[in-house]
Amino acid sequence: MEKNQLENFKSLFVEIKNHHATNAIELGAETIWSSKGGDDIDLASRERDRELLLKLQGRNRFYMKKVDEALFRIENGTFGECFECGCDIEATRLEARPTATHCIGCKEAQEREEGHIPYSRRSHTHGLEIVNNNVVSFPNKSDNAQAM
């Protein structure tokens, strides 16, 4: 990756950290934790707000950890390399998700194994799939029904 691209990503991560420091998700935490009284609906609403706040704080800490790891990878010269295959992660992927640690191929394979995405539908590929580095077209289910 070019030096100016690395500098751009580094400044982005520093900006994210600075923004986080000034706008942490502590907003409203005091009122959520300290308010007492009210009916059952008020209590349930405050409990929901507490749970949501805790979830948001956890996600924010997790993201800041990813930002710190990305800054570390920039410093040691491994930013933009896939953890799985070692290939360069495409610049467009890094622009969309700057903290990405896997190239798109390895990430899709990982998600397929984890079962997060229903790959049997393939709607985002319009019936295309990559097999042995070749793009292969698969017939739609409706095409199979018409052929019978």
Backbone bond lengths (Angstrom), bond angles and torsions (degrees), N, CA, C in turn:
res aa  C-N    CA-C-N  psi(-1)  N-CA   C-N-CA  omega(-1)  CA-C   N-CA-C  phi
1 M - - - 1.442 - - 1.535 107.98 -
2 E 1.321 115.01 142.12 1.461 120.29 -177.81 1.524 111.21 -69.64
3 K 1.328 114.54 151.93 1.462 120.60 -176.81 1.532 112.19 -60.67
4 N 1.346 117.34 -40.25 1.471 118.57 -179.10 1.529 111.48 -67.56
5 Q 1.344 117.65 -33.12 1.467 120.13 175.75 1.531 110.35 -65.51
6 L 1.332 115.89 -42.67 1.461 119.81 178.45 1.521 111.19 -61.81
7 E 1.331 115.75 -41.24 1.474 119.57 178.39 1.524 111.21 -63.96
8 N 1.342 116.32 -38.53 1.469 119.94 177.58 1.526 111.27 -62.94
9 F 1.339 116.36 -43.94 1.462 119.53 178.70 1.525 110.63 -66.97
10 K 1.327 116.72 -39.41 1.462 119.38 179.03 1.522 110.64 -62.02
11 S 1.328 117.36 -44.95 1.465 119.55 179.35 1.532 110.90 -65.82
12 L 1.344 117.68 -34.56 1.463 120.94 175.98 1.525 110.42 -61.65
13 F 1.334 116.74 -46.54 1.462 120.14 -178.72 1.525 111.55 -66.42
14 V 1.328 117.15 -38.46 1.464 120.18 177.39 1.530 109.89 -64.93
15 E 1.320 116.36 -39.95 1.467 120.69 177.35 1.533 110.96 -63.52
16 I 1.325 116.83 -41.16 1.467 121.03 178.00 1.527 109.84 -61.75
17 K 1.327 116.88 -44.42 1.467 120.43 179.68 1.530 111.14 -64.15
18 N 1.332 117.04 -41.24 1.465 120.11 178.90 1.520 110.77 -65.45
19 H 1.318 116.86 -42.13 1.468 121.31 178.30 1.529 109.87 -62.12
20 H 1.322 115.51 -41.73 1.469 120.12 179.11 1.524 110.83 -62.83
21 A 1.324 116.54 -41.01 1.462 120.38 -177.86 1.525 111.39 -64.74
22 T 1.323 116.98 -35.65 1.462 119.34 -177.65 1.521 112.90 -88.22
23 N 1.341 117.65 -24.82 1.470 120.98 -176.20 1.517 112.18 -123.42
24 A 1.306 117.55 44.63 1.461 120.56 -179.09 1.522 109.42 -61.62
25 I 1.309 115.77 157.66 1.463 121.59 -175.58 1.529 110.53 -80.56
26 E 1.291 116.51 42.09 1.451 120.85 175.33 1.520 109.87 -92.73
27 L 1.330 116.30 -1.96 1.457 120.85 -178.44 1.517 110.26 -58.17
28 G 1.286 115.75 125.37 1.450 120.08 176.65 1.511 114.68 78.07
29 A 1.321 118.33 -1.28 1.457 120.23 -176.54 1.521 111.57 -63.75
30 E 1.330 116.57 -40.32 1.462 119.37 -178.65 1.521 111.44 -61.91
31 T 1.325 117.10 -43.59 1.463 119.13 -178.58 1.519 111.06 -69.55
32 I 1.333 117.34 -34.51 1.468 119.89 179.36 1.523 109.74 -67.73
33 W 1.337 117.72 -41.79 1.461 120.66 -175.50 1.525 112.01 -79.56
34 S 1.338 117.35 -31.16 1.462 118.50 -172.27 1.527 114.43 -95.28
35 S 1.315 118.52 -19.34 1.462 119.11 -175.82 1.524 110.61 -71.87
36 K 1.327 114.61 136.72 1.461 120.76 -179.04 1.525 108.66 -131.17
37 G 1.297 115.40 167.00 1.456 120.39 176.60 1.520 111.71 85.68
38 G 1.322 114.45 -177.52 1.448 120.72 -178.91 1.504 111.54 99.95
39 D 1.309 114.95 173.82 1.460 119.52 179.88 1.528 110.29 -86.27
40 D 1.322 115.73 -173.77 1.460 121.19 -177.03 1.528 112.16 -61.35
41 I 1.315 116.50 -36.36 1.470 120.04 -179.42 1.522 110.08 -67.69
42 D 1.351 117.35 -41.04 1.468 120.50 176.98 1.522 110.74 -62.22
43 L 1.325 116.39 -43.89 1.464 120.61 179.91 1.528 110.98 -63.33
44 A 1.319 117.10 -43.56 1.459 121.06 179.49 1.532 110.65 -64.89
45 S 1.319 115.79 -39.13 1.465 119.93 179.04 1.524 111.02 -65.01
46 R 1.339 116.92 -43.56 1.470 120.00 178.23 1.523 111.15 -64.84
47 E 1.306 117.18 -39.04 1.469 120.61 178.93 1.528 110.42 -64.16
48 R 1.329 116.62 -42.41 1.465 120.54 176.64 1.531 110.25 -61.76
49 D 1.339 116.79 -43.16 1.458 120.72 179.12 1.529 111.51 -63.34
50 R 1.335 116.88 -39.55 1.476 120.48 176.85 1.517 111.11 -61.65
51 E 1.334 115.97 -46.36 1.465 120.32 -179.99 1.523 110.85 -62.38
52 L 1.320 116.89 -42.03 1.460 121.06 178.96 1.522 110.72 -64.43
53 L 1.319 116.97 -43.25 1.458 121.17 179.17 1.526 111.05 -62.01
54 L 1.315 116.70 -44.02 1.471 120.25 177.98 1.527 111.11 -62.27
55 K 1.319 116.61 -41.37 1.455 120.54 178.98 1.532 110.95 -63.96
56 L 1.328 116.47 -44.11 1.463 120.39 178.91 1.523 111.70 -64.80
57 Q 1.320 117.34 -40.14 1.455 120.72 177.74 1.528 110.78 -63.60
58 G 1.325 116.79 -41.13 1.461 120.95 178.00 1.522 111.98 -63.45
59 R 1.317 116.22 -44.43 1.468 120.23 178.03 1.523 111.10 -63.00
60 N 1.330 115.45 -39.77 1.451 120.05 -179.74 1.529 110.91 -65.10
61 R 1.340 117.43 -43.14 1.473 120.96 177.04 1.527 110.47 -61.66
62 F 1.330 116.48 -41.85 1.469 121.28 179.50 1.527 110.39 -62.24
63 Y 1.333 116.97 -43.59 1.464 120.92 179.88 1.531 110.96 -66.49
64 M 1.324 117.10 -40.60 1.469 119.86 178.96 1.520 110.68 -64.45
65 K 1.320 117.22 -33.63 1.463 120.63 175.50 1.533 109.88 -63.90
66 K 1.342 116.73 -41.23 1.463 120.57 177.62 1.529 111.02 -64.07
67 V 1.331 116.83 -38.94 1.463 121.18 178.21 1.526 109.71 -63.98
68 D 1.334 117.53 -44.43 1.466 120.98 178.07 1.528 111.22 -61.69
69 E 1.328 116.70 -41.08 1.468 120.49 178.32 1.525 110.81 -64.75
70 A 1.329 117.52 -39.08 1.463 120.81 178.18 1.529 110.61 -64.87
71 L 1.331 117.30 -41.72 1.473 120.60 176.44 1.528 110.55 -62.07
72 F 1.325 117.06 -39.23 1.462 120.93 177.10 1.530 110.57 -63.16
73 R 1.339 117.12 -42.70 1.468 120.41 179.37 1.532 111.21 -66.02
74 I 1.326 117.58 -33.32 1.467 119.93 175.90 1.523 109.04 -64.13
75 E 1.333 116.80 -44.51 1.468 121.49 -178.86 1.526 112.46 -64.58
76 N 1.337 117.50 -38.04 1.464 118.06 -177.86 1.528 113.33 -94.63
77 G 1.337 117.31 5.30 1.462 121.08 172.37 1.513 116.02 82.55
78 T 1.333 118.33 17.32 1.466 120.06 -179.69 1.525 112.78 -112.01
79 F 1.338 117.42 6.35 1.460 119.66 179.50 1.526 109.33 -65.67
80 G 1.321 116.48 133.83 1.457 121.51 178.83 1.512 113.91 91.93
81 E 1.332 117.58 3.25 1.463 121.53 175.98 1.519 109.24 -101.42
82 C 1.313 116.13 137.41 1.460 121.62 179.25 1.528 110.04 -69.69
83 F 1.320 116.75 131.45 1.466 121.32 177.67 1.526 111.66 -63.54
84 E 1.318 116.93 -31.01 1.463 121.70 -173.61 1.534 112.42 -83.17
85 C 1.335 116.70 -56.85 1.471 120.20 -172.75 1.525 113.74 -105.71
86 G 1.332 117.31 -12.64 1.460 121.01 179.19 1.517 114.95 82.08
87 C 1.321 117.75 -1.57 1.464 121.36 178.62 1.528 109.46 -74.92
88 D 1.317 115.72 164.15 1.460 120.10 176.50 1.522 109.95 -72.32
89 I 1.316 115.50 138.62 1.455 121.62 174.32 1.521 106.60 -82.00
90 E 1.324 117.06 133.28 1.463 120.87 -177.47 1.524 110.63 -58.87
91 A 1.331 115.21 143.51 1.465 121.46 -178.99 1.529 111.29 -60.13
92 T 1.330 116.84 -36.60 1.472 119.19 -179.84 1.526 111.00 -64.58
93 R 1.329 117.14 -35.53 1.468 120.37 177.42 1.525 109.63 -68.09
94 L 1.325 117.04 -42.51 1.463 120.02 179.75 1.520 111.53 -67.19
95 E 1.327 117.44 -32.44 1.460 119.77 176.68 1.526 110.43 -67.85
96 A 1.327 116.60 -37.10 1.464 120.91 179.48 1.525 111.57 -75.88
97 R 1.329 116.56 -37.99 1.474 122.23 -178.96 1.527 107.70 -139.21
98 P 1.332 116.07 86.19 1.471 120.14 -173.97 1.522 114.95 -59.56
99 T 1.326 118.18 -24.70 1.461 120.10 -178.73 1.531 112.46 -91.18
100 A 1.332 117.73 10.80 1.467 121.32 -177.90 1.525 110.50 -58.78
101 T 1.328 115.47 139.03 1.465 121.00 178.94 1.523 112.16 -117.27
102 H 1.331 116.82 -3.05 1.465 121.35 -179.52 1.526 109.56 -131.44
103 C 1.323 116.18 145.56 1.463 119.89 172.72 1.524 107.36 -67.55
104 I 1.310 116.58 166.31 1.468 119.76 -174.10 1.529 111.87 -63.48
105 G 1.332 117.00 -37.38 1.469 120.13 179.84 1.517 112.17 -63.86
106 C 1.324 116.93 -45.92 1.462 120.90 180.00 1.527 111.03 -69.08
107 K 1.328 117.58 -36.66 1.458 120.57 179.45 1.527 110.84 -66.67
108 E 1.329 116.74 -42.08 1.465 119.44 177.94 1.523 110.78 -63.99
109 A 1.336 117.05 -40.77 1.466 120.30 177.76 1.519 110.76 -62.77
110 Q 1.329 116.84 -41.73 1.461 121.43 178.25 1.527 110.76 -62.34
111 E 1.317 117.39 -44.44 1.460 120.54 -179.71 1.516 111.66 -67.98
112 R 1.321 116.68 -35.61 1.457 120.21 176.91 1.527 110.13 -61.07
113 E 1.341 115.87 -43.72 1.459 120.45 179.63 1.526 111.47 -65.53
114 E 1.336 116.91 -35.76 1.456 120.89 -179.33 1.523 112.01 -78.81
115 G 1.317 117.08 -16.21 1.463 120.54 178.43 1.508 114.41 78.09
116 H 1.336 118.45 22.16 1.466 121.10 -178.77 1.520 112.77 -75.55
117 I 1.320 116.87 -32.34 1.461 119.76 -173.60 1.530 109.06 -117.54
118 P 1.308 117.32 131.60 1.475 120.06 178.00 1.527 110.80 -75.20
119 Y 1.325 116.90 85.37 1.458 121.07 -175.38 1.517 113.51 -70.89
120 S 1.312 117.96 -10.00 1.457 118.77 -179.91 1.522 111.36 -68.19
121 R 1.349 117.74 -22.23 1.468 120.09 -178.48 1.524 111.99 -79.95
122 R 1.311 119.42 -37.31 1.462 125.17 177.40 1.525 113.66 49.87
123 S 1.321 119.71 27.71 1.456 121.50 -177.27 1.515 112.19 -63.59
124 H 1.337 117.16 -32.26 1.455 120.03 -178.74 1.521 112.53 -72.88
125 T 1.323 117.44 -13.53 1.465 119.81 179.45 1.523 112.23 -108.01
126 H 1.321 116.82 0.52 1.468 121.95 179.66 1.529 111.61 55.84
127 G 1.334 116.94 42.31 1.460 121.48 176.75 1.511 113.61 81.36
128 L 1.338 118.38 11.76 1.459 121.53 179.32 1.521 109.56 -104.10
129 E 1.307 115.16 148.02 1.457 120.13 176.81 1.514 108.22 -145.74
130 I 1.328 117.61 149.79 1.455 121.27 178.39 1.517 108.12 -94.99
131 V 1.329 116.06 121.08 1.455 122.90 178.47 1.522 107.05 -127.13
132 N 1.320 116.93 120.50 1.467 122.36 -178.83 1.524 111.74 51.63
133 N 1.331 116.07 46.78 1.465 123.74 178.74 1.527 113.67 62.99
134 N 1.318 118.50 18.36 1.459 122.62 175.51 1.525 108.66 -120.99
135 V 1.327 116.48 140.60 1.457 120.70 177.31 1.528 108.16 -81.73
136 V 1.325 115.86 123.90 1.460 121.98 -176.78 1.522 108.08 -119.34
137 S 1.323 117.41 136.77 1.453 122.37 178.33 1.520 109.11 -96.06
138 F 1.331 115.78 131.92 1.446 121.40 177.45 1.515 108.90 -110.66
139 P 1.326 118.02 140.24 1.471 119.60 -179.92 1.515 110.65 -69.06
140 N 1.328 115.19 150.36 1.458 120.88 175.82 1.512 109.84 -72.45
141 K 1.330 117.37 158.72 1.464 120.97 177.47 1.508 111.07 -61.82
142 S 1.324 117.85 -34.07 1.463 120.53 178.73 1.516 111.45 -67.67
143 D 1.355 117.35 -31.45 1.469 120.75 176.57 1.524 110.18 -65.87
144 N 1.343 117.03 -38.74 1.468 121.01 178.25 1.523 110.70 -64.70
145 A 1.318 117.85 -39.70 1.461 122.05 -177.72 1.532 109.69 -67.08
146 Q 1.335 116.81 -37.70 1.459 119.69 -179.46 1.525 111.30 -71.54
147 A 1.332 117.57 -31.14 1.463 120.90 -177.56 1.520 110.96 -71.32
148 M 1.346 118.02 -22.47 1.467 120.62 -177.02 1.458 111.63 -83.34
